[in-house]
Amino acid sequence: MNNEFLNEPEFQELISDYLDYLKSSLSSLKENLGSKNFKKIRKFGHNLKGTGTGYGYAEFTKIGKTIEQAAIDEKSDSLTELLDQFDAMVNEAHEQFHSKQINLI
């Protein structure tokens, strides 16, 4: 996963906190999907759409837009797939970030 800010020291803590937040949000997103709380999922997708690129993750912006629209349309099956895909993306970004940190030491 490409991130233009990974080599910028001033962004390291921000990116780490952002990825931790996304990782911790996944369980509540899945709970919201189980209870069909599409409003909260839509809001998360909307926020992700607005923040992804700002933290260097254009892919998060793209999937945020798709999550938002699927929540508006109340497409549970699509959201299940999207949240699984997003989970994999966050894990990949998290692993990449931490391996980059090891290389910076």
N, C-alpha and C positions, 0 to 999 in steps of 0.2 A: 504494500500500500504506500503510495507516494505522499510525502509530506515535505513541503518546501521549508518548513521551520525546524526540522529535526536537528540541524547543525547550528542553530542559533541559541546560544546559551541563555539569553534573556527569555526565551519561550519554554524552556525545559520544565519549569515548575507548573506553568499554566497548562501545558499539554498533558503532563502527568495527572494533574487534578481533573482535567476534562475527561481523560480516558477512564480514570477511576469512577467519576460520576456516571459516565455512560455504562460502564460495567455494572455498577450497582443499580442502575435504572432498569436493566433488563428483566430482573425478576418481577418488579412491580408492573412493568409493561405486560408481561405474560399473565400476571394475575388480573390486570385490567381487561385483557382479552378474554380470559375465562369468565369474567363477570359481565362481559359485553359492555364495558365502560369505554365506548368509542370516543367520547369527548376527551378523556384524559390522553388516550393514544393519539388522537388528532393534534392535541396541544403539544405533546412531545414531538411528533413528527414535524409540526410547524416550527418549533424551537430548534430542532436539529437542522432543519432546512436553513435556518438563519445563522447557525453557529458553525456548522461543519467547515466551510471554507475559511472562516476567520481563524480557525485553529489549524489550518493547513490540510484539512481532509475534505476535498471536493466530493469524494465518494459518499461521505456522510450527508452532505447537502442533497445529493441526488436521491439517496434512499429515504431521507427525511421527507422530501416532497412526495415520494411514492407512498410512504406510510401515512402521511397526512391524508392523501386522496383516498386510500383504501379505507381509512377510518371514517371519512366523510360518507363514503359509499357503504359503510358497515359490512365489508367483505371479510368475514372471519377467516376463511380459508387462505385468502391472499395475505392477510396480516400474519397468520401463522408462519407462512413461508418467508415473508419479509422480515419478521422478527428473528427467525432462525438465521437468515442471511446476515442481518445486522449483527447478531451475536457473533458470528464467525468473523465479520469485518472488525468488530471491536477487539476480539481476541487477537487477530492478526496485527492490528495496530498497536495493541498493548505489548505483545511479544517483540515487535519490531522496535518500539520505543525503548524497551528495557535492554534489548541487545545492543542498541545504539549507545545507551548510557554506559554499558560495560566497556565498549570500545573507546568512549571518551575519557575513561579513567586512566 
